[in-house]
Amino acid sequence: MKLLSKTSASVTFLTFVFTCIGASQAQEPDFPKTAFGAPDLQGIYSIATVTMLERPEHFAGRATISMEEAAQMGTTGESYLDDLTATPEDGAPDVGGYNTFWMDPGEKMAVLNGEVRTSIIVEPEDGQLPWAEGAQRAIFASRANGRGPYDGPEARPMGERCLVGFGSSGGPPMLPVLYNNHSQIVQTEDYVLILAEMNHDARIIYMDGKVPANYPKWLGTSVGRYEGDTLVVETTGFHPQEGFRGSLRHFFYLSSDARVTERFTRVDERTLLYQFTVDDPQVYSRTWTGELPMNAVEDQIYEYACHEGNYALPGILAGARQQELDGEL
């Protein structure tokens, strides 16, 4: 048998090493970049899912379930709507604002890394909001001591007044609601725009290092940077009237001093991993983190005409004035 010289053996070994490195690099995804070298995250995405913010009791201790189990449970948007429209045992169903034709909560639970998530919250591990001691009582007490909900339009919720989408659909953090769960991302060198379909909320993220005056805004003040292939966004300066964030499947609160950190990372050609962390010591005993897939869609975002034909608000207030005249309030 012919033996290799030390030089030949070294060359052979190095050739093998570089071949392996090249093969490894070739397997890594080669996602597109913008003209200015940033990871290209642009597109229209949906965050619709029937996975809830907090983990339901029947999933206690289980952060994920199998695809087969999710299918057997029938955890779909259709079954969710059935629950909404079911007639209660003690009387007729609530007529609501509109029927289920308009609702689009999603058709499946959130799936990340091939795992079906039982809650959007991943930290704490129990999937629950880590409320600070007494925080919830203080929040509800402050609302109870304020103006009544029917005193005037300024006492009604922000979404009802068409000022901002309900349930934190525009973020941050961005969470799924009952319908209109699309968002569009547009990038330039100095700014990133995230346009939420719900209420047409447009959030401008400043990427040029020139932070504007941080006065309270409905969606806060967002400043971004790129860390490798990830867009990182820090948001502060939330408006005090936008503290409550509620939908049919979640409720939480952000104080004016809250800080929300978001991370957007492309994981494949049609999916972004959306991660967020809430830091708000006034309200929570620790930070809490959530994750959602943002799935690319072929749909377009259409105009959200909130006020046109919106007779609910004047009707509610007119009804309250009539009750006052009748001595019922």
Phi, psi and omega in degrees: 000135182278127179271144176278146174287166179300321181294315180297319179297320180295317180297317179299317180296315181295322177299318178297316181299310182293328176295318178295319179297316180297319179295320179296316180294326181293334181279342180290141180297138180251081184281153184292155175243157174283172179298336180259016169087004179273156175299130183277107182253008189290148179149182177249128187231157175243136174249017180298131177197151175269001172292132184272162177300308178261153184283125177296158183301324184288353174251013185307131179080004183232107180286333181222159171226167181282160176301320182296318180293319178299320180293320180293327182285341181066036181280085184232169176298325181295315180292328178296318179292326176300319180295323181294324186264001180295141180284124180294156183293333187263016178156193182286153179290155175296133182292336178068189181268331181195166184274179187289353176303326185272354187266140181214072185281355185112165185243355182204170176283161181291135180237124177225132181055035179076007181248139178274119184275138180266352175203154174287323178290128177247340174224125002299160186294338180281356177074021182244151176293130182272070182301137173290153182301125178081357185295314182296318179298318181294321181295312182290328178294320180295325178288321181294328182275355181272197180292150178292154184294346182245013182289325182186172184298328182291346178270353179276160182299154183300318181295322179294331179271004178064029179269325181202152181296148180279160172073012180071032179295325178274344177073194344277150354283153178278125181230150181288145177234198190284339178195172180056057183262020179270149173221146177243133178252128176234131183243138165232178182293328185258342185217155166235132178250131172242112181258114178271135181297319181294113179068008179057040178289124180249114180257123180261124179255123184274122183249356187267005180081354179266091184282126180287172176304127188269061173277157185300134178230158180303317182257011180074183176251120186251129178236131186240166175203161177256132172242096186065237181264017183244134171271122180250129184234127176251128182234131176223183175073044181283146179288135182299333179283351180256024181293315180285131175233104185227143173219184181291339184243004176200156175211131172207179185219142174236130175279171179294341182264007182294153173232126179243126178250124181244150177226127179244119183226129176284128179252339171201184187297337186237010185222134169251141170269120179254118179238145177215150176230130180256125177240106185210080185299338179294333188245327186238147182284346179199171175289155175225148189231142177229161178221143178213146168276138171255109187262126181296142179229160178270354183290167175248159175266121181262169181300136175259097184269087189286315187278332184298120180075012181271090182264001184296314185296308177297329178294317179299312183291321178296321178297320179294321179295322179292321178296325177297316179297327180277359180077019181269348179238000000 
